[in-house]
Amino acid sequence: MNRYLLKSTIVAALGGLLFGFDTVVISGATSTLSEVYHLSPMLLGFTVASALLGTVLGSMFAAAPSDRYGRRQCLQALAILYVITALGCAVAWNWSAFVAFRLIGGLAIGGSSVIGPMYIAEIAPAAKRGRLVGLFQFNIVAGILVAYLSNYFVGTLNLGPEEWRWKLGVAVLPAVLFFFMLFGIPQSPRWLIRRGFVEEARQIFTRIGEPDPDREVADVVRSVKSEDRTKVEPLFQSKYRRPIFLAIAIGFFNQMSGINAILYYLNDIFKSAGFDKVSSDLQAVAIGGTNLLFTMIAMSVIDRLGRKKLLLTGAAGTAVCLAGVAVIFTTGKGEHLLVWLLIGFIGFFAFSQGAVIWVYLSEVFPNLVRAKGQSLGSFTHWIMNAIIAFTFPLVAALSRPAPFVFFAAMTVVQLLVVYFLFPETAGVTLENMEKKLES
């Protein structure tokens, strides 16, 4: 593995660590926030989902500036937003201010989910693209684990009623580090070619270890030469209907598994099953560790086994685990098995959807509309995430097993859709992928 390529990938993927941390760190503060701000289940759902409204906007509008100013500069702007939201949530003076800063954090998360994987996909060789883009997902789950660990350790410091502020404010440190490290990575060579900087792109391909940089440059130039480089290529055309369907489907089913509803409300789920606060925090750490472990396993095999096999395996496994959780909440028996079923669910999800989604989204669109296509898939992911996060506490308050029955049914549907309609993308160059989907 070329060291410069690996360094650039790791730095760009740090946005995923902040993504994961900011996404779930609120799970350790939901009970306190409900007390401090006197939140009903509906307002609690809105408080959690407020960041997700920002992710929807961030994913929708990230494509245009990344095409105009470049992927690296936009990642730096997102790092600044991460700093603002960490400081803002820590010093929030009322509920409205807290929600506003959560919204800003959502903009950063949504933008990162589009630009980070896209940047990595555009600098990675086809044979290594799955593993390298997978580093973004690895950092997301690492950020989730760090958030759970941080919540646990901050909770042991006995900081009193202000504990939740410290839990949310510690993210400022990695956000500042991310901003400065971005100065040490190159622009996307494919973005440079689209802007006319062919020689600079050739130098970057050489530096990242591309075996034949001249051929790579020629392939990219060929894929865009028929288009005016200043032209805005519309995404919603019949020739792009296949990748559009794939992007919407993978974003939709990712959230219909219930993954983020479980991550956001994990402590509340354990509390409803009879676990105390300390036990809930420790169980969350175990689940975060499982998430990281199975993401690492998936990254090691994603290019060898392919994206489709991982998706099929994960859909089957998550369906079984979710059905088991539904049975526990329906019968009120077997609560001691809850943590093992949730660990199994997280493991199957991390091995499949978790590892594949950002890789797949970065692969299925042609160069000219990749930013818009990535934005569409990310937008679908985040709008469904917001809906699920908002409605989960309301539905669970009415019927504890109902959400898990629904999630299990949707993973079965996902299994069928992936089996019959999803193509394999492993080992195919981004330029040849366009030809494959057209045919």
C-alpha positions as CSV (number, residue, x, y, z in Angstrom):
1,M,0.0,0.0,0.0
2,N,1.5,3.4,-1.1
3,R,2.2,5.5,2.0
4,Y,1.0,8.8,0.5
5,L,-2.3,7.1,-0.7
6,L,-2.8,5.6,2.8
7,K,-2.1,8.8,4.6
8,S,-4.5,10.8,2.3
9,T,-7.2,8.1,2.9
10,I,-6.8,8.1,6.6
11,V,-7.0,11.8,6.9
12,A,-10.1,12.1,4.7
13,A,-11.7,9.3,6.7
14,L,-11.2,11.2,10.0
15,G,-14.4,13.0,9.0
16,G,-16.1,9.6,9.5
17,L,-14.8,9.5,13.1
18,L,-16.4,12.8,13.9
19,F,-19.5,11.7,12.0
20,G,-19.8,8.6,14.2
21,F,-19.0,10.4,17.4
22,D,-21.5,13.3,16.9
23,T,-24.2,10.9,15.7
24,V,-24.5,8.7,18.8
25,V,-22.9,10.7,21.6
26,I,-26.3,12.1,22.5
27,S,-27.4,8.5,23.5
28,G,-25.6,9.1,26.9
29,A,-27.5,12.3,27.5
30,T,-31.1,11.6,26.4
31,S,-32.4,10.9,29.9
32,T,-30.7,14.1,31.4
33,L,-31.9,16.2,28.5
34,S,-35.5,15.0,29.1
35,E,-35.2,16.1,32.7
36,V,-33.3,19.4,32.1
37,Y,-35.6,20.6,29.3
38,H,-38.8,18.7,30.5
39,L,-39.1,16.9,27.2
40,S,-42.0,14.7,26.2
41,P,-41.3,11.6,24.1
42,M,-42.2,13.7,21.0
43,L,-39.8,16.5,21.9
44,L,-37.1,14.1,22.8
45,G,-37.5,12.5,19.4
46,F,-37.3,16.0,17.8
47,T,-34.2,16.9,19.8
48,V,-32.4,13.8,18.6
49,A,-33.7,14.2,15.1
50,S,-32.7,17.9,14.9
51,A,-29.2,16.9,13.9
52,L,-30.6,14.6,11.3
53,L,-32.5,17.5,9.7
54,G,-29.1,19.1,9.4
55,T,-27.7,16.0,7.8
56,V,-30.5,16.0,5.2
57,L,-29.6,19.6,4.2
58,G,-25.9,18.9,4.4
59,S,-26.2,15.9,2.1
60,M,-28.4,17.8,-0.3
61,F,-26.2,20.8,-0.8
62,A,-22.7,19.2,-0.4
63,A,-22.4,18.3,-4.1
64,A,-22.3,21.8,-5.6
65,P,-19.6,23.3,-3.5
66,S,-17.5,20.2,-3.7
67,D,-17.7,20.3,-7.5
68,R,-16.8,24.0,-7.5
69,Y,-14.2,24.4,-4.8
70,G,-12.9,20.9,-4.5
71,R,-13.3,18.0,-2.1
72,R,-10.4,18.9,0.2
73,Q,-11.5,22.5,0.8
74,C,-15.1,21.4,1.6
75,L,-13.8,18.9,4.1
76,Q,-12.0,21.7,5.9
77,A,-15.2,23.8,6.0
78,L,-17.0,20.8,7.5
79,A,-14.3,20.5,10.2
80,I,-15.0,24.0,11.3
81,L,-18.7,23.2,11.6
82,Y,-17.8,20.2,13.8
83,V,-15.9,22.6,16.1
84,I,-18.8,25.0,16.3
85,T,-21.4,22.3,17.1
86,A,-19.2,20.7,19.9
87,L,-18.6,24.0,21.6
88,G,-22.2,25.2,21.0
89,C,-23.8,22.0,22.5
90,A,-21.5,22.2,25.5
91,V,-22.5,25.8,26.3
92,A,-26.1,25.8,25.1
93,W,-28.1,28.2,27.3
94,N,-31.6,26.8,26.5
95,W,-33.3,24.1,24.5
96,S,-33.6,26.2,21.3
97,A,-29.9,26.9,21.3
98,F,-29.1,23.3,21.9
99,V,-31.3,22.2,18.9
100,A,-29.7,25.0,16.7
101,F,-26.2,23.7,17.4
102,R,-27.3,20.1,16.8
103,L,-28.6,21.3,13.5
104,I,-25.2,22.8,12.6
105,G,-23.6,19.5,13.6
106,G,-26.0,17.7,11.3
107,L,-24.8,19.9,8.4
108,A,-21.3,18.7,9.0
109,I,-22.3,15.0,9.3
110,G,-24.4,15.1,6.1
111,G,-21.7,16.9,4.1
112,S,-19.0,14.4,5.4
113,S,-21.2,11.4,4.3
114,V,-21.1,12.8,0.8
115,I,-17.6,14.3,0.3
116,G,-15.4,11.9,2.4
117,P,-16.2,8.6,0.6
118,M,-16.3,10.4,-2.7
119,Y,-12.8,11.8,-2.2
120,I,-11.4,8.5,-1.2
121,A,-13.1,6.7,-4.1
122,E,-11.6,9.2,-6.5
123,I,-8.0,8.7,-5.4
124,A,-8.1,4.9,-4.8
125,P,-7.1,2.3,-7.4
126,A,-10.0,0.0,-8.4
127,A,-8.5,-3.1,-6.7
128,K,-8.2,-1.4,-3.4
129,R,-11.2,1.0,-3.5
130,G,-13.4,-1.2,-1.3
131,R,-10.9,-1.4,1.5
132,L,-9.9,2.3,1.3
133,V,-13.4,3.7,1.1
134,G,-14.2,1.2,3.9
135,L,-11.8,3.2,6.1
136,F,-14.5,5.9,6.2
137,Q,-17.0,3.4,7.6
138,F,-14.3,2.1,9.9
139,N,-13.8,5.6,11.3
140,I,-17.6,6.0,11.7
141,V,-17.9,2.9,13.9
142,A,-14.6,3.9,15.7
143,G,-16.2,7.2,16.4
144,I,-19.3,5.4,17.7
145,L,-17.2,3.3,20.0
146,V,-15.2,6.3,21.2
147,A,-18.5,8.1,21.9
148,Y,-19.8,5.2,24.0
149,L,-16.4,5.0,25.9
150,S,-16.4,8.8,26.4
151,N,-19.9,8.7,27.8
152,Y,-18.9,5.9,30.2
153,F,-15.7,7.6,31.4
154,V,-17.3,11.0,31.8
155,G,-20.1,9.4,33.7
156,T,-17.7,8.0,36.2
157,L,-16.3,11.5,37.0
158,N,-19.4,12.5,39.0
159,L,-19.6,15.9,37.3
160,G,-23.2,16.4,38.5
161,P,-25.9,18.1,36.5
162,E,-23.4,19.5,34.0
163,E,-22.1,16.1,33.0
164,W,-24.0,16.1,29.7
165,R,-22.2,19.2,28.6
166,W,-18.9,17.6,28.9
167,K,-20.1,14.5,27.1
168,L,-21.0,16.6,24.1
169,G,-18.2,19.1,24.2
170,V,-15.2,16.8,24.0
171,A,-15.6,16.4,20.3
172,V,-13.9,19.8,19.7
173,L,-10.5,18.1,20.1
174,P,-10.6,15.7,17.2
175,A,-12.4,18.3,15.1
176,V,-9.5,20.8,15.4
177,L,-7.0,18.0,14.6
178,F,-9.0,17.0,11.5
179,F,-9.0,20.6,10.2
180,F,-5.2,20.9,10.4
181,M,-4.4,17.5,9.0
182,L,-6.4,18.2,5.8
183,F,-3.6,20.6,4.7
184,G,-1.4,17.6,4.1
185,I,-3.5,15.8,1.5
186,P,-3.9,16.4,-2.2
187,Q,-6.9,17.4,-4.2
188,S,-8.9,14.7,-5.9
189,P,-7.1,14.0,-9.2
190,R,-10.5,13.2,-10.9
191,W,-11.8,16.6,-9.8
192,L,-8.7,18.3,-11.1
193,I,-9.1,16.7,-14.5
194,R,-12.7,17.9,-14.7
195,R,-11.4,21.4,-13.9
196,G,-8.7,21.2,-16.6
197,F,-5.7,20.6,-14.4
198,V,-4.6,17.4,-16.2
199,E,-0.8,17.6,-15.5
200,E,-1.4,18.2,-11.8
201,A,-3.7,15.2,-11.7
202,R,-1.1,13.0,-13.4
203,Q,1.4,14.0,-10.7
204,I,-1.0,13.0,-8.0
205,F,-1.7,9.6,-9.6
206,T,2.0,9.0,-9.8
207,R,2.5,10.0,-6.2
208,I,-0.3,7.7,-4.9
209,G,1.3,4.8,-6.7
210,E,-0.9,4.3,-9.7
211,P,1.0,1.8,-11.9
212,D,0.2,3.5,-15.2
213,P,-0.8,7.2,-14.4
214,D,-0.9,8.1,-18.1
215,R,-3.5,5.5,-18.8
216,E,-5.5,6.4,-15.7
217,V,-5.5,10.1,-16.8
218,A,-6.5,9.1,-20.3
219,D,-9.4,7.0,-19.0
220,V,-10.7,9.8,-16.9
221,V,-10.3,12.3,-19.7
222,R,-12.2,10.0,-22.1
223,S,-15.1,9.7,-19.7
224,V,-15.7,13.5,-19.6
225,K,-14.3,14.7,-23.0
226,S,-17.7,14.6,-24.7
227,E,-19.1,17.0,-22.1
228,D,-18.3,20.7,-21.7
229,R,-16.3,20.8,-18.4
230,T,-18.2,23.9,-17.3
231,K,-21.6,22.4,-18.1
232,V,-23.9,21.3,-15.2
233,E,-24.9,17.8,-16.0
234,P,-28.4,16.9,-14.7
235,L,-28.6,13.8,-12.6
236,F,-32.3,12.9,-13.2
237,Q,-32.1,11.5,-16.8
238,S,-33.1,8.2,-18.1
239,K,-29.5,7.1,-18.7
240,Y,-28.9,7.3,-15.0
241,R,-32.0,5.6,-13.8
242,R,-30.1,2.4,-12.7
243,P,-27.6,4.1,-10.4
244,I,-30.3,6.4,-9.1
245,F,-32.4,3.4,-8.1
246,L,-29.4,1.7,-6.5
247,A,-28.5,4.8,-4.5
248,I,-32.0,5.4,-3.2
249,A,-32.5,1.7,-2.4
250,I,-29.3,1.3,-0.4
251,G,-29.8,4.5,1.5
252,F,-33.4,3.5,2.3
253,F,-32.8,0.0,3.4
254,N,-29.8,1.0,5.5
255,Q,-32.1,3.0,7.8
256,M,-35.1,0.6,7.6
257,S,-33.0,-1.9,9.5
258,G,-33.4,0.4,12.5
259,I,-29.6,0.7,13.0
260,N,-29.5,4.4,14.0
261,A,-32.7,4.2,16.1
262,I,-31.0,1.5,18.1
263,L,-27.7,3.4,18.4
264,Y,-29.4,6.7,19.4
265,Y,-31.7,5.1,22.0
266,L,-29.5,2.2,23.1
267,N,-29.4,3.3,26.7
268,D,-33.1,3.8,26.8
269,I,-33.7,0.3,25.2
270,F,-31.6,-1.3,27.9
271,K,-33.3,0.8,30.6
272,S,-36.7,-0.4,29.4
273,A,-35.4,-4.0,29.8
274,G,-34.4,-3.4,33.4
275,F,-30.7,-2.5,33.2
276,D,-29.4,0.4,35.4
277,K,-27.4,3.4,34.1
278,V,-23.9,2.0,34.6
279,S,-24.9,-1.4,33.1
280,S,-26.5,0.4,30.1
281,D,-23.3,2.4,29.5
282,L,-21.1,-0.8,29.6
283,Q,-23.5,-2.7,27.3
284,A,-23.2,0.2,24.9
285,V,-19.4,-0.1,24.9
286,A,-19.7,-3.8,24.1
287,I,-22.0,-3.1,21.2
288,G,-19.7,-0.3,20.0
289,G,-16.7,-2.7,20.1
290,T,-18.7,-5.3,18.2
291,N,-19.5,-2.7,15.5
292,L,-15.8,-1.9,15.1
293,L,-14.6,-5.5,15.1
294,F,-17.1,-6.7,12.4
295,T,-16.4,-3.5,10.3
296,M,-12.7,-4.5,10.3
297,I,-13.6,-8.0,9.2
298,A,-15.8,-6.7,6.4
299,M,-13.1,-4.3,5.2
300,S,-10.6,-7.2,4.9
301,V,-12.9,-9.2,2.6
302,I,-15.0,-6.6,0.8
303,D,-12.9,-6.6,-2.3
304,R,-12.5,-10.4,-2.3
305,L,-16.0,-11.5,-1.5
306,G,-17.7,-8.5,-3.2
307,R,-20.4,-6.1,-2.0
308,K,-23.4,-8.2,-2.8
309,K,-22.5,-11.2,-0.8
310,L,-21.9,-9.1,2.3
311,L,-25.3,-7.4,1.8
312,L,-27.1,-10.7,1.5
313,T,-25.4,-12.2,4.6
314,G,-26.1,-9.2,6.7
315,A,-29.8,-8.9,5.7
316,A,-30.4,-12.5,6.7
317,G,-28.6,-12.2,10.0
318,T,-30.1,-8.9,11.1
319,A,-33.6,-10.2,10.3
320,V,-33.2,-13.1,12.7
321,C,-31.7,-10.9,15.5
322,L,-34.4,-8.2,15.2
323,A,-37.1,-10.9,15.3
324,G,-35.6,-12.2,18.6
325,V,-35.6,-8.7,20.2
326,A,-39.3,-8.4,19.2
327,V,-40.1,-11.7,20.9
328,I,-38.3,-10.6,24.1
329,F,-40.3,-7.4,24.3
330,T,-43.6,-9.2,23.3
331,T,-43.3,-11.9,25.9
332,G,-41.4,-10.1,28.7
333,K,-39.1,-13.1,29.0
334,G,-35.4,-13.7,28.2
335,E,-34.2,-10.1,28.9
336,H,-30.8,-11.5,29.6
337,L,-30.6,-12.4,25.9
338,L,-31.3,-8.9,24.8
339,V,-27.7,-7.7,24.8
340,W,-26.6,-10.8,22.8
341,L,-29.2,-10.3,20.2
342,L,-28.3,-6.6,19.8
343,I,-24.6,-7.5,19.6
344,G,-25.5,-10.1,16.9
345,F,-27.6,-7.4,15.1
346,I,-24.7,-4.9,15.2
347,G,-22.3,-7.5,14.0
348,F,-24.3,-8.6,11.0
349,F,-25.1,-4.9,10.1
350,A,-21.4,-3.8,10.4
351,F,-20.4,-6.8,8.2
352,S,-22.8,-5.8,5.5
353,Q,-24.7,-2.5,5.2
354,G,-22.4,-0.6,7.4
355,A,-19.3,-1.5,5.4
356,V,-20.9,-1.4,2.0
357,I,-23.1,1.7,1.8
358,W,-20.6,4.4,1.4
359,V,-18.4,2.2,-0.9
360,Y,-21.4,1.4,-3.1
361,L,-22.6,5.0,-3.4
362,S,-19.2,6.1,-4.4
363,E,-19.0,3.5,-7.2
364,V,-22.2,3.4,-9.1
365,F,-22.3,7.0,-10.6
366,P,-20.3,8.3,-13.5
367,N,-17.7,11.0,-12.9
368,L,-19.8,13.9,-14.2
369,V,-22.6,13.2,-11.7
370,R,-20.8,11.4,-8.9
371,A,-21.2,14.3,-6.4
372,K,-24.9,14.6,-7.2
373,G,-25.5,10.9,-7.1
374,Q,-23.6,10.5,-3.8
375,S,-25.6,13.4,-2.4
376,L,-28.9,11.7,-3.5
377,G,-28.0,8.4,-1.8
378,S,-26.8,10.2,1.3
379,F,-30.0,12.4,1.3
380,T,-32.1,9.2,1.2
381,H,-30.1,7.7,4.1
382,W,-30.5,10.8,6.2
383,I,-34.1,11.7,5.6
384,M,-35.1,8.1,6.5
385,N,-32.8,8.3,9.5
386,A,-34.6,11.5,10.7
387,I,-38.0,9.9,10.3
388,I,-37.0,6.8,12.2
389,A,-35.2,8.7,15.0
390,F,-38.2,11.0,15.5
391,T,-40.9,8.3,15.5
392,F,-39.0,5.6,17.4
393,P,-39.7,6.9,20.9
394,L,-43.3,7.6,20.0
395,V,-44.0,4.1,18.6
396,A,-41.9,2.4,21.4
397,A,-44.0,4.2,24.0
398,L,-47.1,2.7,22.5
399,S,-45.7,-0.8,21.9
400,R,-42.2,-1.9,22.7
401,P,-42.0,-4.8,20.2
402,A,-43.6,-2.9,17.3
403,P,-40.5,-1.1,16.0
404,F,-38.4,-4.3,16.0
405,V,-41.1,-6.2,14.2
406,F,-41.1,-3.5,11.5
407,F,-37.3,-3.5,11.2
408,A,-37.2,-7.3,10.9
409,A,-39.7,-7.2,8.1
410,M,-37.8,-4.5,6.2
411,T,-34.6,-6.5,6.3
412,V,-36.3,-9.4,4.7
413,V,-37.5,-7.1,1.9
414,Q,-34.0,-5.8,1.6
415,L,-32.7,-9.4,1.2
416,L,-35.0,-9.9,-1.8
417,V,-34.2,-6.6,-3.5
418,V,-30.4,-7.0,-3.2
419,Y,-30.6,-10.6,-4.5
420,F,-32.6,-9.8,-7.6
421,L,-31.6,-6.2,-8.5
422,F,-28.2,-5.2,-7.1
423,P,-25.1,-5.7,-9.4
424,E,-21.6,-6.5,-8.1
425,T,-19.2,-3.6,-8.2
426,A,-16.0,-5.0,-6.8
427,G,-12.9,-4.8,-8.9
428,V,-14.4,-2.6,-11.6
429,T,-12.9,0.8,-12.3
430,L,-15.1,3.9,-11.9
431,E,-15.0,4.5,-15.6
432,N,-15.9,0.9,-16.6
433,M,-18.6,0.9,-14.0
434,E,-20.5,3.4,-16.1
435,K,-20.4,1.1,-19.1
436,K,-21.4,-1.9,-17.0
437,L,-24.5,-0.2,-15.6
438,E,-25.5,1.2,-19.0
439,S,-25.4,-2.2,-20.5
